[in-house]
Every structure is written in structure tokens, then in C-alpha cells.
Amino acid sequence: MKTGSCLCGQIQLKLTGEPLVTHACHCVECQKITGSAYGVNLWVEAKDVEVSQGELKSFTTQGGSGQPHDVHFCGDCGSAIYSRYHAAPPQFLFLRSGCLDDSSDIRPDVHIFLKDRQDGVKVGEDTPQYEGYYHFKEVWSEASQMRFKQILSQPS
């Protein structure tokens, strides 16, 4: 289990499961949400994210895919905690790695939307890279693909 919080500490959370995949997303929206060159997002089951203190606020914007997504954040300090992408099944969230208390073991499995990459940002050649999005079978481990299918097959 990992714990996390927003910058001011009003939001406290627990991540009880493992991500299916970790994206380093270079889209313009992730740049704006994070105030950085890209965002590192963990694709996790929504049930595995427990907000144990505080109440998140949200707004809807358009993602790099062109589909809307809801950004959930601390209403006091504005720290982005996670997104719910409308293009993804509703059982999943995209947790910002920066809200975790210890993210030292998190490594992106893939870099996406490099068409929007900031000049000067270098990406190691050992990690898959895509100008836009990708096909799951090209990036996800077999275990994550099987887990994803299993989650989708469960009654809601």
C-alpha cells in the first residue's frame, strides 16, 4: 500500500493496488495540469484509491485523445490527484504519481503524446514512445492485459 496527499495536506489518500501501466504523458493538458513538461499517471482501479481525508473538487477538460476527462484536485491548494478519462472504462482512474508520499520506485512504462513534447525534453530509448496514444498489446504486460479483461468482465 502507498499513501499520498496534496501539497497542503488537506487531501490524504491510500493506493491499495498496483497500477496496470504507468504513462509519462507529454500532452498539452498534462503539461498544464502538472505545471511541468509532462505528467506521470498510474492507470489504477478506482476501487484501489481511497481518499481517507478531505473532499476532492473536479472540473472537466479535454484530454490529448480529444475525449473529455475529469480532473480531481484539492480545492485548497489545487494539487491534481487523479483523472477519470471518459475514453477509458469507468472502473479506472489515472493517479498522478506526484501525489504519492514515495514515488521513488515509479518508472514510466511508456511515453505518450510526444507530438506535444517540450523542446529539450529527452526520453530514453529503452522506454516505448508514441507520438499519440498506443495499442495495449504493444505496451502492457500480459499480466496487466489479463487483469484488465478480468476487471471488465466483473458485474458493476
Summary of the structure (lengths in Angstrom):
residues: 156
radius of gyration: 15.0
end to end distance: 24.1
largest distance: 46.0
contacts: 456
relative contact order: 0.22
helix: 21%
strand: 35%
